[in-house]
């Protein structure tokens, strides 16, 4: 599965959402998650979309965004598994 093939229903399952109240918010998070993956790895959107293992970081980032909807966060760490997968494809070595 590619990032572009991830349906809103899968994202909602991942986040434990059963209604449609957050659909618009999740669309915003989808765009932000793709941007974060692209910025972190240095890949283009097209390159990132060809890598099925980036679906996990995509879902993890969206889940973290959904679960941390306030401006105050207890933990500023990224999901370690998501980081490990993104590191496999990272071109940004600064």
Secondary structure, DSSP 4 states (H G I P E B T S, - for coil): --GGG--HHHHHHHHT--SSTTHHHHHHHHHHHHHHHHHHH---HHHHHT-TTHHHHHHHHHHHHHHT-SS--S--PPPHHHHHHHHHT-----
